[in-house]
Amino acid sequence: MAAPAIATGYGGRLTVDLGALKRNWIALSKVSRGALTGAVVKADAYGTGITQASRAFHEAGARFFFAATPDEGIAVRAALPEDAHIFILSGLYPGSAPLYVGERLMPCIASIPMLEEWLQACIASNQALPAALHFDTGINRLGFRLNEVSIVKRMIDQIGYQPQMIMSHLACADTPAHEKNRTQLALFTSVMAQFPGIPASLSNSAGLMTNRENHFQMVRPGIALYGGRAVAGRRNPMAPVVTLEAPVLMTKDVKTGETVGYGALQTMSQDSRIAVVAIGYADGFFRSLSSSNNHRGTNVAIRGQLCPVVGRVSMDMIGVDVTDLSEPPRPGEMVEILGPHVSVDDHADVANTIGYEVLTSLKGRYTRQYTEGASPTG
Ligand SMILES: *Cc1c(COP(=O)(O)O)cnc(C)c1O
């Protein structure tokens, strides 16, 4: 994340609770007892900070990490002791094998050209370089097609290569009743039969939280570690990790019939008090969280009380209806954008997206701080 050149501390404040990250990892490792529990730390650990989050998971006991790109893998390698095992979910980029070898990164090999390059690197270095083989059981994204299993087997048998792990990825795990979950599980089981004795991994957060049969030898949770809702329509048992606050700039009384914000999309139906708060879409507070006469927007919280956003979200600010507060907020008072009263998924539902996008969009003009629960650690 590019830090702003000047940070006076007057803007928003994003707090990541490292204690909550650890508790979430431990809770999931209990759910998947018997399997190894990895930690997915792609996209700057879902926006929470890849270095700090990886260290928190390692302290909690995690030893297997999943990054998306080699750059992320290098960041994890630099953050952690030698005993960390790092998989790269995007696989192998052409020409990148020497970099992976140097940094001890394990690609999740997903195609014949990737496998050719990796086996060449094994031959050239006289080592059985560890890697996962990723099979596509129906998501039609990364992974070998199932009719390539025999080619893959022939290629690796030729040099006696054994993968570290075989894996696949569920397309519909957040919807447990979806029948694709059963077909993918059956297809993955048939692939496993072709690789006896090799550890297998199928589950993301939702897959591991909904069905023990998905666990196999390794689970790969991401969103649940960060407090997001993994399974649609269920109570989310995870501890919230991210608190985001932004300051009130000023308050203003607006009369019945007046409108607020760009486009004049929301007309006040009563005399109201509006707080102008210093966060906007440039900070990852989506424009689709806006409110208008015919579409309710999202809420934020002030002193623990929910207050609706009024009118359009601007680049740098939002209007918040604070009429119902017994005392108007003071300039500089912090508004809870995300935290104990407003979840990542509350915003996601209004914006018609998912918590993943809310979290990974928080790249704004914030002061970041990390806590272990109670006291800031800098
Ligand atoms: C992102 C990802 C995960 C983690 O998914 P969550 O839904 O965040 O738990 C696991 N496996 C693969 C292949 C992924 O791309």
The ligand as an ORCA input file, in Angstrom:
! r2SCAN-3c Opt
* xyz 0 1
  C      -8.956    -16.766     -2.035
  C      -8.829    -18.244     -2.022
  C      -9.074    -18.968     -0.844
  C      -9.652    -18.314      0.387
  O     -11.018    -18.079      0.150
  P     -11.994    -17.433      1.251
  O     -13.322    -17.525      0.620
  O     -11.533    -16.039      1.432
  O     -11.860    -18.242      2.488
  C      -8.823    -20.338     -0.852
  N      -8.379    -20.957     -1.986
  C      -8.159    -20.291     -3.137
  C      -7.699    -21.032     -4.328
  C      -8.389    -18.920     -3.197
  O      -8.206    -18.268     -4.357
*
